[in-house]
Each structure stands twice: as C-alpha cells, then as structure tokens.
Amino acid sequence: MNFSWDIFWQYLLRPSDVYLHGLWITCAIAVFSMLLGCVLGLAAALLRLSPYALLRWPVDFYVWLMRGTPLLVQIVFLYTALAAGGIFRFEDIDLGLFILPGNIQAAIIALGLNEGAYMAEIIRSGLSSVSRGQYDAGRSLGMSFPVLMRHIVLPQAFRIIIPPLGNEFNVMLKNTTLVSVIGVQELLLSTQMVTSATFRVFELYLVVALYFLLLTTIWGFFQRALERRFGKSTQAGESASSRLLGAQWFKQLRSR
C-alpha cells in the first residue's frame, strides 16, 4: 500500500480551508439540530402525558413515523421529494451577515425532526421518574403548571435525561454525514472534494475519521462533567426531604 504520511499529517495538523469550513458546518448543524430536537421532544413529551387522546394521537403518530423510517430517507424526502412534488422548496435566506442555503435549512429541520422523536421518549421517561407526590405538592401550593414544571419537575427529571441526551448528541455529530447527500458541504463532503483533487482516498478518509473521533471525545468529557454536576443528588441515600426543594423554594418565595 502506498501510504503518504506527508498528506496524512498535512491534512490532520494543517487542515485546508475546505476542511475547516466542513468542520464548522458539521458542528453548527449538530448544535442547531439538537436544540430543535430538544424543543420538539419536550413539547411531544408533555403532550404524550396529556389525558386527552386528541393531543396524544398526533404526537404518537409523529414519533412512530420518525422512528420507523430511515433518517437518510427523511432527509432526501424533505429536501428533494417535496420540491419535486411542487409542495415546498427550501430557498436560500439572506440573513444580512451571511446567506443560509436551503439545503442547510433542510438538513437542520430533518435532523431536528428525527431527533425530536427520540428526545420525546427520553424526556417522557425523565418526567415519569418524578414521583406523583411532587406534582401534588406543587399544585397544593397553588403553582401553575409552567412554574411547577420549571422549579420542581424539570430540575429532577433533568438528572435522568442528561446521560441519554449526551449520547444522542454524540450520535447527532455522526449523523451530520448523511446530509452530504443533499449537497451540504459538511466534513464528509469536504473530504470527498479534497480526495477528488488529490486522489489520496485512504489518507484523507482516515483524517476525517480522526476528526470525528476528536469531536465525540471532546463531547464525552463535557457530558461526563454535566453528569457529575447534575447527578449528585441521584446517589443512593438521597433523603426524602431533599426531593421537595422546589416546594420549599416556593414557600420561601411566598413568605417574602
């Protein structure tokens, strides 16, 4: 095998502008898609806990559809099939400082919609882990539903949600490679562009693999820091009184 160490080290340690652009696009798409997925997941989780079937059924259908079809098919359908059918076409948006291409919009929405279905189950599990007494205690104090969720339920559920949430973002980073099929110049497509000019396929794909390994490793350190920060009170031996911190906070607030 004719392996070129010069090419390998050059693109690994001194990446070209094409590589840096692809790295930036990959990170941006992953972050914004994950944020969209979390928002959709939270809304879907709350609706799935609703006692009203008319609110649950559309969300159940959304989760069933997104989890039951391949992500690659969803990306192509959203960007290509909708435009081909004359239903909707993603146009470039001029934001003043830069232009947001239509294919990047489609990539973020497709990844976010898919992620929302998985986050719905993760967040629903976290909300269900909070004992019913916490809800009853908040309502007995006259808390509105948003205040109850913000100060009592979500802080406790968040400790359960963090580990799978971190894993989902790790997967999201790698799933960004799929949007190359609609022409988004993320890290994989940037690599393909460079290989077409240099013909050093093995070396450059090894470099891109190491880049993704670096991204997921950095995120792994950040995830563990989050778990240590928010997971302290989930250890065995947590007293029952500490589980009503939200209610105690609200009592103190009302006494002021």
C-alpha positions as CSV (number, residue, x, y, z in Angstrom):
1,M,0.0,0.0,0.0
2,N,1.4,3.4,-1.0
3,F,0.5,5.4,2.1
4,S,1.6,9.1,2.0
5,W,2.5,10.2,5.5
6,D,3.1,13.7,4.2
7,I,-0.5,14.1,3.0
8,F,-1.9,12.5,6.2
9,W,0.0,14.8,8.6
10,Q,-0.6,17.8,6.4
11,Y,-4.4,17.5,6.5
12,L,-4.5,16.3,10.1
13,L,-2.4,19.0,11.6
14,R,-2.8,21.8,9.0
15,P,-6.2,21.3,7.5
16,S,-7.1,23.4,4.5
17,D,-9.9,26.0,4.4
18,V,-12.2,23.4,2.8
19,Y,-11.7,21.1,5.8
20,L,-12.2,23.9,8.3
21,H,-15.4,25.0,6.6
22,G,-16.7,21.5,6.6
23,L,-15.8,21.1,10.3
24,W,-17.7,24.4,11.1
25,I,-20.7,23.3,9.2
26,T,-20.8,19.9,10.9
27,C,-20.7,21.4,14.4
28,A,-23.2,24.1,13.6
29,I,-25.7,21.7,12.1
30,A,-25.3,19.3,15.0
31,V,-25.9,22.0,17.6
32,F,-28.9,23.6,16.0
33,S,-30.5,20.3,15.1
34,M,-30.0,19.1,18.7
35,L,-31.6,22.3,20.0
36,L,-34.6,21.9,17.7
37,G,-34.8,18.2,18.6
38,C,-34.9,19.1,22.4
39,V,-37.6,21.7,21.9
40,L,-39.7,19.3,19.9
41,G,-39.0,16.4,22.2
42,L,-40.1,18.4,25.3
43,A,-43.3,19.5,23.6
44,A,-44.0,16.0,22.4
45,A,-43.3,14.5,25.8
46,L,-45.7,16.9,27.6
47,L,-48.4,16.1,25.0
48,R,-47.9,12.4,25.3
49,L,-48.5,12.7,29.1
50,S,-51.8,14.5,28.4
51,P,-55.0,12.8,29.5
52,Y,-56.6,13.9,26.2
53,A,-56.4,11.5,23.4
54,L,-56.8,14.2,20.7
55,L,-53.5,15.7,21.9
56,R,-51.7,12.3,22.3
57,W,-52.6,10.7,18.9
58,P,-50.9,13.3,16.6
59,V,-47.7,13.1,18.7
60,D,-47.8,9.3,18.8
61,F,-48.1,9.3,15.0
62,Y,-45.1,11.7,14.7
63,V,-42.9,9.6,17.0
64,W,-44.0,6.4,15.2
65,L,-43.2,7.9,11.8
66,M,-39.8,9.4,12.6
67,R,-38.6,6.4,14.5
68,G,-39.9,3.9,11.9
69,T,-38.3,5.4,8.8
70,P,-34.6,5.8,7.9
71,L,-33.1,9.2,8.6
72,L,-31.5,9.2,5.2
73,V,-34.9,8.8,3.6
74,Q,-36.3,11.6,5.7
75,I,-33.5,14.0,4.6
76,V,-33.9,13.3,0.9
77,F,-37.7,13.4,1.2
78,L,-37.8,16.7,2.9
79,Y,-35.3,18.4,0.6
80,T,-35.7,16.7,-2.8
81,A,-39.1,14.9,-2.8
82,L,-41.1,17.9,-1.6
83,A,-39.6,20.1,-4.2
84,A,-40.1,17.6,-6.9
85,G,-43.7,17.2,-6.0
86,G,-44.2,21.0,-6.1
87,I,-45.2,21.0,-2.4
88,F,-42.3,23.0,-0.8
89,R,-38.9,24.1,-1.9
90,F,-36.2,25.4,0.5
91,E,-34.9,28.7,-0.8
92,D,-31.7,30.4,0.4
93,I,-32.4,33.0,3.1
94,D,-30.4,36.3,3.2
95,L,-29.7,37.0,6.9
96,G,-27.7,40.1,6.2
97,L,-24.3,38.9,7.5
98,F,-24.5,35.6,5.6
99,I,-26.8,33.6,3.4
100,L,-28.3,30.5,4.8
101,P,-28.5,27.9,2.0
102,G,-31.7,25.9,1.5
103,N,-30.0,22.6,1.8
104,I,-28.6,23.5,5.3
105,Q,-32.1,24.6,6.4
106,A,-33.5,21.2,5.2
107,A,-30.6,19.4,7.0
108,I,-31.3,21.1,10.3
109,I,-35.0,20.6,10.1
110,A,-34.7,16.9,9.0
111,L,-32.2,16.1,11.8
112,G,-34.2,18.1,14.3
113,L,-37.5,16.4,13.5
114,N,-35.9,13.0,13.7
115,E,-34.1,13.8,17.0
116,G,-37.3,15.2,18.4
117,A,-39.0,11.8,18.2
118,Y,-36.2,10.2,20.2
119,M,-36.0,13.0,22.7
120,A,-39.7,12.8,23.3
121,E,-39.3,9.3,24.8
122,I,-36.2,10.3,26.7
123,I,-37.9,13.4,28.3
124,R,-41.1,11.5,28.9
125,S,-39.1,8.9,30.8
126,G,-37.4,11.6,32.8
127,L,-40.7,13.3,33.6
128,S,-42.3,10.0,34.6
129,S,-39.5,9.3,37.0
130,V,-40.6,12.2,39.2
131,S,-43.0,10.9,41.8
132,R,-46.6,11.9,41.7
133,G,-46.3,13.4,45.1
134,Q,-44.1,16.1,43.6
135,Y,-46.9,17.2,41.3
136,D,-49.5,17.1,44.0
137,A,-47.2,19.1,46.4
138,G,-46.8,21.8,43.8
139,R,-50.4,22.1,43.0
140,S,-51.4,22.2,46.7
141,L,-49.2,25.3,46.9
142,G,-51.1,26.9,44.1
143,M,-48.3,26.6,41.5
144,S,-49.3,27.0,37.8
145,F,-48.3,24.2,35.5
146,P,-45.3,26.1,34.0
147,V,-44.0,27.1,37.4
148,L,-44.4,23.5,38.6
149,M,-42.5,22.1,35.7
150,R,-39.8,24.7,35.8
151,H,-39.0,24.7,39.6
152,I,-39.9,21.1,40.7
153,V,-40.3,18.6,37.9
154,L,-37.8,19.5,35.3
155,P,-34.8,20.0,37.7
156,Q,-35.3,16.5,39.0
157,A,-36.1,15.0,35.6
158,F,-33.0,16.6,34.1
159,R,-30.7,14.4,36.1
160,I,-32.3,11.4,34.4
161,I,-32.3,13.0,31.0
162,I,-28.7,14.1,30.8
163,P,-27.0,10.7,30.1
164,P,-29.2,9.7,27.1
165,L,-29.2,13.3,26.0
166,G,-25.4,13.3,25.8
167,N,-25.5,10.0,23.9
168,E,-28.0,11.5,21.4
169,F,-25.8,14.5,20.7
170,N,-22.9,12.1,20.1
171,V,-25.0,10.3,17.5
172,M,-26.1,13.6,16.1
173,L,-22.5,14.6,15.3
174,K,-22.0,11.4,13.3
175,N,-25.4,11.7,11.6
176,T,-24.4,15.0,10.1
177,T,-22.5,13.0,7.5
178,L,-25.9,11.9,6.0
179,V,-26.7,15.4,4.8
180,S,-23.9,15.3,2.3
181,V,-26.5,13.5,0.0
182,I,-28.3,16.8,-0.4
183,G,-25.1,18.8,-1.1
184,V,-24.4,20.2,2.3
185,Q,-20.6,20.7,2.5
186,E,-20.0,19.2,5.9
187,L,-16.9,17.4,6.9
188,L,-17.5,14.2,4.8
189,L,-18.4,16.1,1.6
190,S,-15.4,18.4,2.1
191,T,-13.2,15.3,2.3
192,Q,-14.7,13.9,-0.9
193,M,-13.9,17.2,-2.6
194,V,-10.3,17.1,-1.5
195,T,-9.9,13.4,-2.5
196,S,-11.2,14.2,-5.9
197,A,-8.3,16.6,-6.3
198,T,-5.5,14.7,-4.6
199,F,-6.6,11.1,-5.2
200,R,-5.3,10.2,-1.7
201,V,-8.5,8.5,-0.5
202,F,-7.2,6.3,2.3
203,E,-5.2,9.0,4.0
204,L,-8.0,11.6,3.8
205,Y,-10.7,9.3,5.0
206,L,-8.5,8.3,7.9
207,V,-8.1,12.0,8.7
208,V,-11.9,12.6,8.7
209,A,-12.4,9.6,10.9
210,L,-9.9,11.0,13.4
211,Y,-11.7,14.4,13.3
212,F,-15.0,12.8,14.2
213,L,-13.3,10.8,16.9
214,L,-11.8,14.0,18.3
215,L,-15.3,15.7,18.3
216,T,-17.0,12.9,20.0
217,T,-14.2,12.6,22.6
218,I,-14.4,16.2,23.4
219,W,-18.1,16.0,23.8
220,G,-17.6,12.9,26.0
221,F,-15.6,14.9,28.5
222,F,-18.2,17.6,28.5
223,Q,-21.0,15.1,29.0
224,R,-19.3,13.5,32.0
225,A,-18.8,16.9,33.6
226,L,-22.6,17.5,33.2
227,E,-23.4,14.2,34.7
228,R,-21.2,14.9,37.7
229,R,-22.7,18.3,38.1
230,F,-26.4,17.4,38.0
231,G,-26.2,13.7,39.1
232,K,-25.0,14.3,42.7
233,S,-28.4,14.1,44.3
234,T,-29.4,10.9,42.5
235,Q,-27.0,8.8,44.5
236,A,-28.3,6.3,47.0
237,G,-29.2,7.8,50.3
238,E,-30.9,10.9,49.0
239,S,-33.3,12.0,51.7
240,A,-36.9,12.4,51.0
241,S,-36.9,16.0,52.2
242,S,-34.4,17.0,49.6
243,R,-36.8,15.9,46.9
244,L,-39.1,18.7,47.8
245,L,-36.6,21.5,47.2
246,G,-38.9,23.1,44.7
247,A,-41.8,23.2,47.1
248,Q,-39.6,24.7,49.8
249,W,-38.4,27.3,47.4
250,F,-41.9,28.3,46.6
251,K,-42.9,28.5,50.3
252,Q,-39.9,30.8,50.8
253,L,-40.9,32.9,47.8
254,R,-44.5,33.3,49.1
255,S,-43.3,34.3,52.6
256,R,-41.3,37.3,51.2
